[in-house]
């Protein structure tokens, strides 16, 4: 009998050889979950519109990553989700985290609404260790950038790199940062980390763009 991982692997294999569209993959994974409980994401089922929305988002991310043969695991409930995908692409080691949660505060007189956070973190290993890069959003740190860099990038972003006069290098990175609304990027000792606040729903595009820019600028 096939176990959960075997079934999902077969779905990914069919996609790799061109037999499945994303819609067909989505339906297969849903059918797989209903009949064999093979999903790698654990769902705490609740009669809640919040749970339904969270589950739909998690399913979308699962199907999207399956298209590039990247499995994802984690848990999901009405309050949020915690998902992780670890895979190798073009000799680089990727780790992708999707997180959503709520925090509550005790009101002294009246109840206080819960605070909600959602975000994505990506970690990549195997990059040329000679490169260093830091990009973020901070008006104070922007003050320490060279004037030509300030002219090239929008407020409140800053960028620190030894290639400070390489306009093409900076423009290429900033185009990806702005396109995916990336909050921060850090590259040091061959390890890159990036953070996005919110719920970006196209992980494959993000992975492909970061992979492309690494090959173009950091190899």
C-alpha positions as CSV (number, residue, x, y, z in Angstrom):
1,X,0.0,0.0,0.0
2,X,1.3,3.5,-0.8
3,X,1.9,5.8,2.1
4,X,1.2,9.5,2.2
5,X,4.7,10.5,0.9
6,X,4.5,7.9,-2.0
7,X,1.2,9.3,-3.2
8,X,2.3,12.9,-3.1
9,X,5.6,11.9,-4.8
10,X,3.6,10.3,-7.6
11,X,1.5,13.4,-8.1
12,X,4.7,15.5,-8.4
13,X,6.2,13.0,-10.8
14,X,3.1,13.2,-13.1
15,X,3.4,17.0,-13.1
16,X,7.1,16.8,-13.9
17,X,6.5,14.8,-17.1
18,X,3.7,17.1,-18.2
19,X,0.7,14.9,-17.5
20,X,-1.0,17.2,-14.9
21,X,-2.1,20.8,-14.9
22,X,-2.2,22.8,-11.7
23,X,-5.9,22.4,-11.5
24,X,-5.7,18.6,-12.0
25,X,-3.0,18.5,-9.3
26,X,-5.2,20.5,-6.9
27,X,-8.1,18.1,-7.4
28,X,-5.8,15.1,-7.0
29,X,-4.4,16.4,-3.7
30,X,-7.9,17.1,-2.4
31,X,-9.1,13.7,-3.4
32,X,-6.0,12.2,-1.9
33,X,-6.7,14.0,1.4
34,X,-10.3,12.9,1.5
35,X,-9.7,9.2,0.7
36,X,-6.3,8.4,2.2
37,X,-5.5,11.3,4.5
38,X,-2.2,11.7,2.7
39,X,-1.8,15.5,3.0
40,X,1.4,16.5,4.7
41,X,-0.4,19.4,6.4
42,X,-2.4,18.6,9.5
43,X,-5.7,20.5,9.8
44,X,-7.6,21.1,13.0
45,X,-11.0,21.2,11.5
46,X,-13.4,23.8,12.8
47,X,-16.8,25.2,11.7
48,X,-15.3,28.6,11.0
49,X,-14.9,30.9,8.1
50,X,-11.4,31.7,9.4
51,X,-10.5,28.0,9.2
52,X,-11.9,27.7,5.7
53,X,-9.9,30.7,4.5
54,X,-6.7,29.4,6.1
55,X,-7.1,25.9,4.7
56,X,-7.8,27.2,1.2
57,X,-4.6,29.3,1.4
58,X,-2.5,26.3,2.7
59,X,-3.9,24.1,-0.1
60,X,-3.0,26.7,-2.7
61,X,0.6,26.9,-1.4
62,X,0.8,23.1,-1.3
63,X,-0.3,22.7,-4.9
64,X,1.9,25.5,-6.1
65,X,5.0,24.0,-4.6
66,X,4.1,20.6,-5.8
67,X,4.5,22.0,-9.3
68,X,8.2,22.3,-8.7
69,X,8.5,19.0,-6.8
70,X,8.8,20.8,-3.4
71,X,6.7,19.1,-0.6
72,X,5.4,21.1,2.3
73,X,4.3,20.1,5.8
74,X,2.9,21.8,8.9
75,X,-0.4,22.5,10.6
76,X,-3.4,24.8,10.1
77,X,-6.3,25.8,12.3
78,X,-8.8,28.7,12.6
79,X,-6.2,30.9,14.1
80,X,-3.5,30.5,11.5
81,X,-0.9,28.1,10.2
82,X,2.8,27.0,10.4
83,X,4.2,25.6,7.1
84,X,7.7,24.5,6.1
85,X,9.1,23.4,2.8
86,X,12.7,22.2,2.4
87,X,14.1,21.4,-1.0
88,X,17.1,21.6,-3.3
89,X,17.0,23.7,-6.5
90,X,20.0,24.3,-8.8
91,X,22.5,23.2,-6.1
92,X,21.0,25.6,-3.6
93,X,19.3,24.5,-0.4
94,X,16.0,26.3,0.2
95,X,13.9,26.4,3.3
96,X,10.5,28.2,3.1
97,X,8.4,29.1,6.1
98,X,4.8,30.4,6.0
99,X,3.5,31.6,9.3
100,X,0.2,33.1,10.5
101,X,-0.9,33.5,14.1
102,X,-2.8,35.6,16.5
103,X,-1.8,37.2,19.8
104,X,-4.2,38.5,22.4
105,X,-4.0,41.0,25.1
106,X,-6.0,41.2,28.3
107,X,-8.2,44.3,28.4
108,X,-8.4,46.0,31.8
109,X,-11.9,47.4,31.3
110,X,-13.0,46.2,27.8
111,X,-11.9,43.3,25.6
112,X,-8.9,44.0,23.3
113,X,-9.0,42.6,19.7
114,X,-6.4,40.0,18.8
115,X,-3.4,41.1,16.8
116,X,-2.8,39.0,13.7
117,X,0.6,38.4,12.0
118,X,1.2,36.7,8.7
119,X,4.5,36.4,6.9
120,X,7.0,34.4,4.9
121,X,10.7,33.7,5.6
122,X,13.1,32.1,3.1
123,X,16.5,30.7,3.8
124,X,19.0,29.7,1.1
125,X,22.4,28.0,1.6
126,X,25.1,27.3,-1.0
127,X,25.7,30.8,-2.3
128,X,29.2,32.2,-3.1
129,X,30.5,33.2,0.4
130,X,32.4,36.2,-0.9
131,X,29.3,38.3,-1.4
132,X,27.6,40.4,1.3
133,X,24.3,42.2,1.0
134,X,21.8,43.8,3.3
135,X,18.5,45.4,2.1
136,X,15.7,46.7,4.3
137,X,13.2,49.3,5.2
138,X,14.5,51.9,7.7
139,X,14.7,55.7,7.2
140,X,17.5,56.0,9.8
141,X,19.7,53.4,8.2
142,X,19.0,54.9,4.8
143,X,20.8,58.0,6.0
144,X,24.1,56.1,6.0
145,X,23.7,55.1,2.3
146,X,25.8,56.8,-0.4
147,X,23.9,59.6,-2.1
148,X,23.8,57.8,-5.5
149,X,22.2,54.8,-3.9
150,X,19.5,57.0,-2.3
151,X,18.8,58.4,-5.8
152,X,18.4,54.8,-7.2
153,X,16.1,53.3,-4.6
154,X,12.8,54.5,-3.2
155,X,12.2,55.5,0.4
156,X,12.4,54.1,3.1
157,X,14.7,51.4,1.6
158,X,18.4,51.1,2.3
159,X,21.0,48.8,0.7
160,X,24.5,47.9,1.8
161,X,26.8,46.1,-0.5
162,X,30.4,46.4,-1.6
163,X,29.2,46.9,-5.2
164,X,27.9,50.4,-4.3
165,X,28.6,51.8,-7.8
166,X,27.1,48.9,-9.7
167,X,23.7,50.3,-10.7
168,X,22.7,47.2,-12.6
169,X,23.4,45.0,-9.5
170,X,21.3,47.3,-7.2
171,X,18.5,47.8,-9.7
172,X,18.2,44.0,-10.2
173,X,17.9,43.3,-6.5
174,X,15.5,46.2,-5.9
175,X,13.2,45.1,-8.7
176,X,12.7,41.8,-7.0
177,X,12.3,43.4,-3.6
178,X,9.6,45.8,-4.8
179,X,7.9,43.2,-6.9
180,X,7.4,40.7,-4.0
181,X,7.2,43.4,-1.3
182,X,10.2,42.0,0.5
183,X,10.8,43.6,3.9
184,X,14.4,42.5,4.4
185,X,17.2,40.6,2.8
186,X,20.5,39.5,4.4
187,X,23.3,37.7,2.7
188,X,26.5,36.7,4.6
189,X,28.8,33.7,4.6
190,X,27.0,32.1,1.7
191,X,23.6,32.2,3.5
192,X,20.7,34.3,2.3
193,X,17.6,35.1,4.4
194,X,14.6,37.2,3.4
195,X,11.3,38.2,5.0
196,X,8.0,39.2,3.7
197,X,5.1,40.6,5.8
198,X,1.7,39.4,4.6
199,X,0.4,36.4,2.7
200,X,2.1,36.3,-0.8
201,X,0.3,33.6,-2.7
202,X,2.8,32.8,-5.5
203,X,5.7,30.9,-3.9
204,X,7.0,29.6,-7.2
205,X,7.4,33.0,-8.7
206,X,9.3,34.2,-5.6
207,X,11.6,31.1,-5.7
208,X,12.2,31.5,-9.4
209,X,13.0,35.2,-9.2
210,X,15.4,34.7,-6.2
211,X,17.0,31.7,-7.9
212,X,17.5,33.7,-11.1
213,X,19.0,36.7,-9.4
214,X,21.4,34.5,-7.4
215,X,22.6,33.0,-10.7
216,X,22.9,36.4,-12.3
217,X,24.6,38.4,-9.5
218,X,26.1,36.0,-7.0
219,X,27.8,33.2,-9.0
